[in-house]
Amino acid sequence: MKDISAIKPELGSESSETFEKVHVQRKPVYEFTKRVFDFTVALFAMIVLFIPLLIVALIIVIDSPGASPIYVQTRVGKNGREFRFYKFRSMVPNAEAMLDTLLDKNEMDGPAFKIKHDPRITRFGNFIRKSCIDELPQLINVLKGDMSLVGPRPPLPREVEMYDEYQLQRLSVIPGMTCYWQVQPERNSISFDDWMKCDMKYIKERSIKTDFIILLKTFGAVLGMGGI
């Protein structure tokens, strides 16, 4: 487990003395209900989608021979706990090695990395990203309890190392497959600070009603092929 208290503030507009402290209220009934709902939905989805997921995996193998169709990555969850994060492979096998050569083209401010036309993305990878199919293996993470259906997206360890005290607060709840930022129109043009504000808003407002609304909006975003 990563000691998030030992990470020094380096980025962000909020100073360590003036940043807004987000109170994480303990909600035992909500948290229990959320966990039961997450597990039930994730298990049902895995059963129903089993054959389609196998077909997607086969296409990835054909599109990127020699590489595993499932990409396993280390992500940071609640309270800085690292876990194995699953996605369908949408990039070439040496994507991580290519990252250093692309950092100067980053279109996202802050520690996150995003570029619109990432040369590492494969032909089929572009489709499964836009349709959010690449995210479906994270249902395994939901079953295991590493993630929830709704919550702040789990960051990479190298991103967390650059978080300031304000941004570290997003690690105070279980991460999710979708959240407020993921359902924003033109979300990729939103600044990193505004992304963090979306996550803090979720932490303060989290409830069964909030989760249900976000899930409904996520379905709309997926149907629009905007990715999440």
Secondary structure, 3 states (H helix, E strand, C coil): CCCHHHCCCCCCCCCCCCCCCCCCCCCHHHHHHHHHHHHHHHHHHHHHCHHHHHHHHHHHHHHCCCCCCEEEEEEECHHHCEEEEEEECCECCCHHHHHHHCHHHCCCCCCCCCCCCCCCECHHHHHHHHCCHHHCCHHHHHHHCCCEEECCCCCCHHHHCCCCHHHHHHHHCCCEEECCHHHCCCHHHCCHHHHHHHHHHHHHHCCHHHHHHHHHHHHHHHHCCCCC
